[in-house]
């Protein structure tokens, strides 16, 4: 079992990387947008979520991470967690369990171009700017 934590700015290719590496039907993938879209019956490429959806998604995501990490100790599965903004506490917790942390960053120009090309909402562009300021 391996726990992968994939981080990077919006539109860096985190979800695409996971799709290439996770084994469908076996491995667990935890992605904020996927969860939010499932909770609201939105298309998979949707990146706009209301405040009520945001709050519920964060709760579901925390619970899913806890459950997946527990399962990963008992079953031969991999867990993929997509998280753009890892706090130092989260990094320490993931390192403590031996997770593989992977940062995807194709560069600010590529990210901003992808945000525009995929019609990401303004808050995604703002989030990308903020990611590069950190």
Phi and psi restraints in degrees (value plus and minus 20) as a CYANA .aco file:
   2 UNK   PHI    -151.6  -111.6
   2 UNK   PSI     117.3   157.3
   3 UNK   PHI    -124.5   -84.5
   3 UNK   PSI     102.4   142.4
   4 UNK   PHI    -128.8   -88.8
   4 UNK   PSI     111.0   151.0
   5 UNK   PHI    -136.4   -96.4
   5 UNK   PSI      93.6   133.6
   6 UNK   PHI    -124.4   -84.4
   6 UNK   PSI     102.3   142.3
   7 UNK   PHI    -146.3  -106.3
   7 UNK   PSI     144.4   184.4
   8 UNK   PHI     132.6   172.6
   8 UNK   PSI     151.1   191.1
   9 UNK   PHI     -88.9   -48.9
   9 UNK   PSI     145.5   185.5
  10 UNK   PHI     -74.4   -34.4
  10 UNK   PSI     122.9   162.9
  11 UNK   PHI      48.5    88.5
  11 UNK   PSI       1.1    41.1
  12 UNK   PHI    -101.7   -61.7
  12 UNK   PSI     -36.7     3.3
  13 UNK   PHI      84.9   124.9
  13 UNK   PSI      -0.5    39.5
  14 UNK   PHI     -82.4   -42.4
  14 UNK   PSI     -69.3   -29.3
  15 UNK   PHI     -84.3   -44.3
  15 UNK   PSI     -59.5   -19.5
  16 UNK   PHI     -83.8   -43.8
  16 UNK   PSI     -60.9   -20.9
  17 UNK   PHI     -81.2   -41.2
  17 UNK   PSI     -64.1   -24.1
  18 UNK   PHI     -84.5   -44.5
  18 UNK   PSI     -63.3   -23.3
  19 UNK   PHI     -78.2   -38.2
  19 UNK   PSI     -54.5   -14.5
  20 UNK   PHI     -94.0   -54.0
  20 UNK   PSI     -47.2    -7.2
  21 UNK   PHI    -129.6   -89.6
  21 UNK   PSI     -44.3    -4.3
  22 UNK   PHI    -101.5   -61.5
  22 UNK   PSI     125.2   165.2
  23 UNK   PHI    -112.3   -72.3
  23 UNK   PSI      90.2   130.2
  24 UNK   PHI     -76.7   -36.7
  24 UNK   PSI     118.8   158.8
  25 UNK   PHI      64.6   104.6
  25 UNK   PSI     -30.3     9.7
  26 UNK   PHI    -142.7  -102.7
  26 UNK   PSI     -77.3   -37.3
  27 UNK   PHI     -96.3   -56.3
  27 UNK   PSI     137.3   177.3
  28 UNK   PHI    -124.5   -84.5
  28 UNK   PSI     111.4   151.4
  29 UNK   PHI    -140.8  -100.8
  29 UNK   PSI     109.5   149.5
  30 UNK   PHI    -140.5  -100.5
  30 UNK   PSI      92.6   132.6
  31 UNK   PHI    -155.7  -115.7
  31 UNK   PSI     105.3   145.3
  32 UNK   PHI     -72.3   -32.3
  32 UNK   PSI     -73.2   -33.2
  33 UNK   PHI     -82.3   -42.3
  33 UNK   PSI     -60.7   -20.7
  34 UNK   PHI     -82.1   -42.1
  34 UNK   PSI     -64.3   -24.3
  35 UNK   PHI     -84.0   -44.0
  35 UNK   PSI     -66.9   -26.9
  36 UNK   PHI     -80.8   -40.8
  36 UNK   PSI     -61.6   -21.6
  37 UNK   PHI     -88.0   -48.0
  37 UNK   PSI     -55.8   -15.8
  38 UNK   PHI     -86.8   -46.8
  38 UNK   PSI     -57.5   -17.5
  39 UNK   PHI     -90.4   -50.4
  39 UNK   PSI     -43.1    -3.1
  40 UNK   PHI    -140.1  -100.1
  40 UNK   PSI     -10.1    29.9
  41 UNK   PHI      34.5    74.5
  41 UNK   PSI      22.5    62.5
  42 UNK   PHI    -116.2   -76.2
  42 UNK   PSI     138.9   178.9
  43 UNK   PHI     -81.9   -41.9
  43 UNK   PSI     134.2   174.2
  44 UNK   PHI     -80.2   -40.2
  44 UNK   PSI     -48.4    -8.4
  45 UNK   PHI    -110.2   -70.2
  45 UNK   PSI     -11.1    28.9
  46 UNK   PHI     -94.6   -54.6
  46 UNK   PSI     117.1   157.1
  47 UNK   PHI    -148.4  -108.4
  47 UNK   PSI      -7.5    32.5
  48 UNK   PHI    -130.9   -90.9
  48 UNK   PSI     104.7   144.7
  49 UNK   PHI    -156.6  -116.6
  49 UNK   PSI     114.7   154.7
  50 UNK   PHI     -89.2   -49.2
  50 UNK   PSI     147.3   187.3
  51 UNK   PHI     -79.9   -39.9
  51 UNK   PSI     -61.5   -21.5
  52 UNK   PHI     -83.5   -43.5
  52 UNK   PSI     -58.2   -18.2
  53 UNK   PHI     -88.1   -48.1
  53 UNK   PSI     -60.8   -20.8
  54 UNK   PHI     -78.1   -38.1
  54 UNK   PSI     -69.0   -29.0
  55 UNK   PHI     -82.9   -42.9
  55 UNK   PSI     -65.7   -25.7
  56 UNK   PHI     -85.1   -45.1
  56 UNK   PSI     -61.7   -21.7
  57 UNK   PHI     -82.0   -42.0
  57 UNK   PSI     -60.7   -20.7
  58 UNK   PHI     -81.1   -41.1
  58 UNK   PSI     -60.5   -20.5
  59 UNK   PHI     -85.1   -45.1
  59 UNK   PSI     -67.6   -27.6
  60 UNK   PHI     -81.8   -41.8
  60 UNK   PSI     -61.8   -21.8
  61 UNK   PHI     -82.1   -42.1
  61 UNK   PSI     -66.7   -26.7
  62 UNK   PHI     -78.7   -38.7
  62 UNK   PSI     -64.9   -24.9
  63 UNK   PHI     -84.9   -44.9
  63 UNK   PSI     -62.1   -22.1
  64 UNK   PHI     -83.5   -43.5
  64 UNK   PSI     -61.1   -21.1
  65 UNK   PHI     -82.9   -42.9
  65 UNK   PSI     -67.1   -27.1
  66 UNK   PHI     -78.9   -38.9
  66 UNK   PSI     -66.6   -26.6
  67 UNK   PHI     -85.2   -45.2
  67 UNK   PSI     -62.1   -22.1
  68 UNK   PHI     -86.2   -46.2
  68 UNK   PSI     -59.9   -19.9
  69 UNK   PHI     -85.5   -45.5
  69 UNK   PSI     -56.4   -16.4
  70 UNK   PHI     -86.7   -46.7
  70 UNK   PSI     -66.8   -26.8
  71 UNK   PHI     -80.2   -40.2
  71 UNK   PSI     -57.5   -17.5
  72 UNK   PHI     -85.0   -45.0
  72 UNK   PSI     -41.2    -1.2
  73 UNK   PHI    -102.0   -62.0
  73 UNK   PSI     -35.3     4.7
  74 UNK   PHI    -130.7   -90.7
  74 UNK   PSI     -42.5    -2.5
  75 UNK   PHI    -144.7  -104.7
  75 UNK   PSI     136.4   176.4
  76 UNK   PHI    -101.3   -61.3
  76 UNK   PSI      45.6    85.6
  77 UNK   PHI    -144.0  -104.0
  77 UNK   PSI     140.0   180.0
  78 UNK   PHI    -125.8   -85.8
  78 UNK   PSI     130.6   170.6
  79 UNK   PHI    -139.7   -99.7
  79 UNK   PSI     109.7   149.7
  80 UNK   PHI    -136.1   -96.1
  80 UNK   PSI      98.3   138.3
  81 UNK   PHI    -135.6   -95.6
  81 UNK   PSI     100.5   140.5
  82 UNK   PHI    -116.4   -76.4
  82 UNK   PSI     105.2   145.2
  83 UNK   PHI    -171.1  -131.1
  83 UNK   PSI      89.9   129.9
  84 UNK   PHI     -87.7   -47.7
  84 UNK   PSI     -55.0   -15.0
  85 UNK   PHI    -142.9  -102.9
  85 UNK   PSI      76.0   116.0
  86 UNK   PHI    -109.9   -69.9
  86 UNK   PSI     105.0   145.0
  87 UNK   PHI     -96.0   -56.0
  87 UNK   PSI     139.6   179.6
  88 UNK   PHI     -77.4   -37.4
  88 UNK   PSI     -54.3   -14.3
  89 UNK   PHI     -84.7   -44.7
  89 UNK   PSI     -65.0   -25.0
  90 UNK   PHI     -82.9   -42.9
  90 UNK   PSI     -62.5   -22.5
  91 UNK   PHI     -78.6   -38.6
  91 UNK   PSI     -66.4   -26.4
  92 UNK   PHI     -81.6   -41.6
  92 UNK   PSI     -62.1   -22.1
  93 UNK   PHI     -84.8   -44.8
  93 UNK   PSI     -63.1   -23.1
  94 UNK   PHI     -87.9   -47.9
  94 UNK   PSI     -59.8   -19.8
  95 UNK   PHI     -84.5   -44.5
  95 UNK   PSI     -56.1   -16.1
  96 UNK   PHI     -81.2   -41.2
  96 UNK   PSI     -53.7   -13.7
  97 UNK   PHI    -112.7   -72.7
  97 UNK   PSI     -16.4    23.6
  98 UNK   PHI      60.7   100.7
  98 UNK   PSI       3.2    43.2
  99 UNK   PHI     -86.7   -46.7
  99 UNK   PSI     131.6   171.6
 100 UNK   PHI    -112.0   -72.0
 100 UNK   PSI      97.0   137.0
 101 UNK   PHI    -118.6   -78.6
 101 UNK   PSI     107.3   147.3
 102 UNK   PHI    -148.3  -108.3
 102 UNK   PSI     103.1   143.1
 103 UNK   PHI    -123.0   -83.0
 103 UNK   PSI     103.5   143.5
 104 UNK   PHI    -123.0   -83.0
 104 UNK   PSI     103.8   143.8
 105 UNK   PHI    -167.8  -127.8
 105 UNK   PSI      76.2   116.2
 106 UNK   PHI     -97.7   -57.7
 106 UNK   PSI     -20.2    19.8
 107 UNK   PHI      87.4   127.4
 107 UNK   PSI     128.7   168.7
 108 UNK   PHI     -79.8   -39.8
 108 UNK   PSI     -61.8   -21.8
 109 UNK   PHI     -81.4   -41.4
 109 UNK   PSI     -65.5   -25.5
 110 UNK   PHI     -83.6   -43.6
 110 UNK   PSI     -65.0   -25.0
 111 UNK   PHI     -80.7   -40.7
 111 UNK   PSI     -67.2   -27.2
 112 UNK   PHI     -85.1   -45.1
 112 UNK   PSI     -59.2   -19.2
 113 UNK   PHI     -82.6   -42.6
 113 UNK   PSI     -64.0   -24.0
 114 UNK   PHI     -83.6   -43.6
 114 UNK   PSI     -59.7   -19.7
 115 UNK   PHI     -78.5   -38.5
 115 UNK   PSI     -64.2   -24.2
 116 UNK   PHI     -90.9   -50.9
 116 UNK   PSI     -63.4   -23.4
 117 UNK   PHI     -84.7   -44.7
 117 UNK   PSI     -52.5   -12.5
 118 UNK   PHI    -119.0   -79.0
 118 UNK   PSI      -7.5    32.5
 119 UNK   PHI      33.6    73.6
 119 UNK   PSI      23.6    63.6
 120 UNK   PHI     -86.2   -46.2
 120 UNK   PSI     127.7   167.7
 121 UNK   PHI     -86.1   -46.1
 121 UNK   PSI     141.9   181.9
 122 UNK   PHI     -75.1   -35.1
 122 UNK   PSI     -56.1   -16.1
 123 UNK   PHI     -85.5   -45.5
 123 UNK   PSI     -44.8    -4.8
 124 UNK   PHI     -91.3   -51.3
 124 UNK   PSI     -59.4   -19.4
 125 UNK   PHI     -85.7   -45.7
 125 UNK   PSI     -62.6   -22.6
 126 UNK   PHI     -82.0   -42.0
 126 UNK   PSI     -61.8   -21.8
 127 UNK   PHI     -83.4   -43.4
 127 UNK   PSI     -59.7   -19.7
 128 UNK   PHI     -84.3   -44.3
 128 UNK   PSI     -64.2   -24.2
 129 UNK   PHI     -78.1   -38.1
 129 UNK   PSI     -65.3   -25.3
 130 UNK   PHI     -83.7   -43.7
 130 UNK   PSI     -59.2   -19.2
 131 UNK   PHI     -79.9   -39.9
 131 UNK   PSI     -61.5   -21.5
 132 UNK   PHI     -96.6   -56.6
 132 UNK   PSI     -38.0     2.0
 133 UNK   PHI     -99.0   -59.0
 133 UNK   PSI     -40.3    -0.3
